[in-house]
Amino acid sequence: MSDIKVGRIVLSICATNCYYIYREGSTECIVIDPADRGDQIYEVLRSKGLNVGNILLTHGHFDHIWGCDELRKLSGAGVYALDKEEMLLGDPSLNASAEVGRPCTVKADVLVSDLEVMELGDFRIQVLATPGHTSGSCCYLLLDEDILFSGDTLFEESVGRTDLPTGNGGELARSIREKLDPLDDKVKVYPGHGDMTTIGHEREYNYFWN
């Protein structure tokens, strides 16, 4: 389908990509990784005539969740995260928020599992567990759109760091091999930091892919 709209707001001290997706003509959107300033995200979307229906977290690091609770409070949206990320989300020492002097925790309303397919608003979204950046990192694949939100698992010609709590380089390599390599070259990838890319481009040019 071609009527999907993907918007981006860059937030937090880490220049994190907060995405919102919606169908042209619809007033409901989904937010992926409300990185900071939940009130700002809310106002930007309201100014566009959009209501937040759901909030998806790719993982629990502070720079992806700082705006989550405020956005949830203002919008009433439910928060989704991979089940294996529950502990990191609830521990400021694990999600690194304590380290940067602004402790934060988030409790997801819905814990999802690997390969689960969610019907959220106008979208069918599959959860791909991709441990490595954190033990509970995941990507969200829009099944009818050839679009992947990769969080900090995959960047343009790079991957996320693995030296923070629960990170593991071997697991990240396995996640790419088992979950991302089978995807079609044409799948557009929207990462947690930096610019959009495609699976085909990363398969050819990403040093870490193989």
C-alpha positions as CSV (number, residue, x, y, z in Angstrom):
1,M,0.0,0.0,0.0
2,S,1.3,3.5,-0.8
3,D,-0.6,5.8,1.4
4,I,1.6,5.4,4.5
5,K,3.3,8.4,5.9
6,V,6.5,8.2,8.0
7,G,7.5,11.3,10.0
8,R,10.6,11.8,12.1
9,I,11.4,14.0,15.1
10,V,15.0,14.1,16.2
11,L,15.3,14.4,20.0
12,S,17.5,13.9,23.1
13,I,21.2,14.5,23.7
14,C,21.9,11.5,21.4
15,A,20.0,12.8,18.4
16,T,17.6,9.9,18.5
17,N,15.0,9.3,15.8
18,C,11.4,9.3,17.1
19,Y,9.1,8.1,14.3
20,Y,5.4,8.4,13.8
21,I,3.4,6.6,11.1
22,Y,-0.1,7.0,9.8
23,R,-2.3,6.5,6.8
24,E,-3.0,9.4,4.6
25,G,-6.5,10.7,5.6
26,S,-6.3,9.0,9.0
27,T,-6.1,10.9,12.3
28,E,-4.5,8.1,14.3
29,C,-0.8,7.4,14.4
30,I,1.7,5.1,16.0
31,V,4.9,6.5,17.6
32,I,8.1,4.5,17.7
33,D,10.7,5.4,20.4
34,P,9.5,8.7,22.1
35,A,13.1,9.7,22.8
36,D,12.5,12.8,24.9
37,R,10.1,15.7,25.5
38,G,6.8,13.7,25.3
39,D,4.9,17.0,25.5
40,Q,6.7,18.3,22.4
41,I,6.0,15.1,20.5
42,Y,2.4,15.3,21.5
43,E,2.0,19.0,20.4
44,V,3.8,18.4,17.1
45,L,1.4,15.5,16.3
46,R,-1.7,17.4,17.5
47,S,-0.7,20.3,15.2
48,K,-0.8,17.9,12.3
49,G,-4.3,16.7,13.4
50,L,-2.9,13.3,14.7
51,N,-3.8,11.4,17.8
52,V,-1.4,8.8,19.2
53,G,-2.9,5.4,19.3
54,N,0.1,3.3,20.3
55,I,3.7,3.7,21.4
56,L,6.3,1.1,20.3
57,L,9.7,0.8,22.0
58,T,12.5,-0.9,20.1
59,H,14.6,-1.1,23.3
60,G,14.9,0.5,26.7
61,H,17.9,2.8,26.6
62,F,17.3,6.2,28.1
63,D,17.5,8.0,24.8
64,H,14.6,6.1,23.4
65,I,12.3,6.3,26.4
66,W,12.7,9.6,28.1
67,G,9.6,11.0,26.5
68,C,7.5,7.9,26.9
69,D,5.6,8.4,30.1
70,E,4.7,12.0,29.4
71,L,3.5,11.1,25.9
72,R,1.5,8.2,27.3
73,K,-0.1,10.4,30.0
74,L,-1.1,13.1,27.4
75,S,-2.3,10.7,24.8
76,G,-3.7,7.7,26.7
77,A,-1.8,5.5,24.3
78,G,-0.6,2.0,25.3
79,V,3.2,1.3,25.4
80,Y,4.5,-1.9,23.7
81,A,7.9,-3.5,24.3
82,L,9.6,-6.9,23.8
83,D,9.0,-9.1,26.9
84,K,12.8,-9.7,27.3
85,E,13.3,-5.9,27.7
86,E,11.1,-5.6,30.8
87,M,14.0,-5.7,33.3
88,L,16.1,-3.1,31.5
89,L,13.2,-0.8,31.1
90,G,12.7,-0.9,34.9
91,D,16.3,-0.4,36.0
92,P,18.0,3.0,35.6
93,S,21.4,1.4,35.9
94,L,20.7,-1.0,33.1
95,N,19.1,1.5,30.7
96,A,22.0,3.9,31.4
97,S,19.7,6.8,32.5
98,A,21.3,6.9,35.9
99,E,24.7,7.2,34.2
100,V,23.7,10.4,32.5
101,G,22.1,11.9,35.6
102,R,18.5,11.7,34.6
103,P,17.1,8.3,36.0
104,C,14.1,7.0,34.1
105,T,12.0,3.8,34.1
106,V,9.1,2.7,31.9
107,K,6.6,-0.1,32.5
108,A,5.1,-1.3,29.3
109,D,1.4,-1.8,29.1
110,V,1.9,-4.7,26.6
111,L,4.8,-7.1,26.4
112,V,5.2,-8.7,23.0
113,S,7.0,-11.8,21.9
114,D,9.3,-12.7,19.0
115,L,7.5,-13.1,15.7
116,E,4.2,-11.9,17.1
117,V,2.0,-10.1,14.6
118,M,0.1,-7.1,16.0
119,E,-2.9,-5.5,14.4
120,L,-2.6,-1.9,15.5
121,G,-4.9,0.6,13.8
122,D,-4.4,0.4,10.1
123,F,-1.2,-1.6,10.3
124,R,0.0,-5.2,10.6
125,I,3.3,-5.2,12.5
126,Q,5.5,-8.1,13.1
127,V,7.9,-8.1,16.1
128,L,11.4,-9.4,15.3
129,A,13.5,-10.0,18.4
130,T,17.0,-8.9,17.6
131,P,19.1,-9.2,20.8
132,G,22.6,-7.7,20.8
133,H,22.4,-4.0,21.4
134,T,20.4,-5.0,24.4
135,S,19.1,-8.4,25.3
136,G,15.5,-7.3,24.6
137,S,16.1,-5.2,21.5
138,C,13.6,-5.7,18.7
139,C,12.7,-4.4,15.3
140,Y,9.2,-3.8,13.9
141,L,8.4,-4.9,10.4
142,L,5.3,-3.4,8.7
143,L,4.2,-6.5,6.8
144,D,2.3,-4.8,4.0
145,E,4.7,-1.9,3.5
146,D,8.3,-3.3,3.2
147,I,9.3,-1.0,6.1
148,L,11.5,-1.9,9.1
149,F,12.0,0.2,12.2
150,S,15.4,-1.2,13.4
151,G,16.0,0.8,16.6
152,D,19.7,0.5,17.4
153,T,20.1,-2.9,15.9
154,L,21.0,-1.6,12.4
155,F,22.2,1.7,11.2
156,E,23.2,2.9,7.7
157,E,26.4,1.0,7.1
158,S,26.8,0.3,10.8
159,V,25.2,-1.4,13.9
160,G,24.5,-0.4,17.5
161,R,27.1,-0.6,20.2
162,T,27.2,-3.7,22.4
163,D,29.3,-2.4,25.4
164,L,26.4,-1.3,27.5
165,P,24.5,-3.6,30.0
166,T,23.0,-6.7,28.4
167,G,24.7,-5.9,25.1
168,N,26.4,-8.8,23.2
169,G,28.3,-8.6,19.9
170,G,27.8,-12.2,19.1
171,E,24.1,-12.0,19.6
172,L,23.9,-8.9,17.4
173,A,25.7,-10.7,14.6
174,R,23.3,-13.7,15.0
175,S,20.3,-11.3,15.0
176,I,21.3,-9.8,11.7
177,R,22.0,-13.2,10.2
178,E,18.8,-14.9,11.4
179,K,16.2,-12.0,11.4
180,L,17.4,-9.3,9.0
181,D,19.3,-11.2,6.3
182,P,16.1,-13.1,5.1
183,L,14.3,-9.8,4.4
184,D,13.9,-8.5,0.8
185,D,16.5,-6.0,-0.5
186,K,13.7,-3.4,-1.1
187,V,12.8,-3.2,2.6
188,K,13.3,0.4,3.8
189,V,15.1,0.6,7.1
190,Y,14.4,3.5,9.6
191,P,17.1,3.3,12.3
192,G,17.2,4.8,15.8
193,H,20.0,7.2,14.7
194,G,21.0,8.6,11.4
195,D,19.4,8.3,8.0
196,M,17.1,5.8,6.3
197,T,18.6,3.0,4.4
198,T,17.5,-0.3,2.8
199,I,18.2,-4.0,3.5
200,G,19.8,-4.3,0.0
201,H,22.2,-1.4,0.7
202,E,23.2,-2.8,4.0
203,R,23.6,-6.3,2.6
204,E,26.2,-4.9,0.1
205,Y,27.9,-2.1,2.1
206,N,27.6,-2.8,5.8
207,Y,30.9,-4.2,7.1
208,F,29.1,-5.8,10.1
209,W,26.5,-7.7,7.9
210,N,28.7,-10.7,7.4
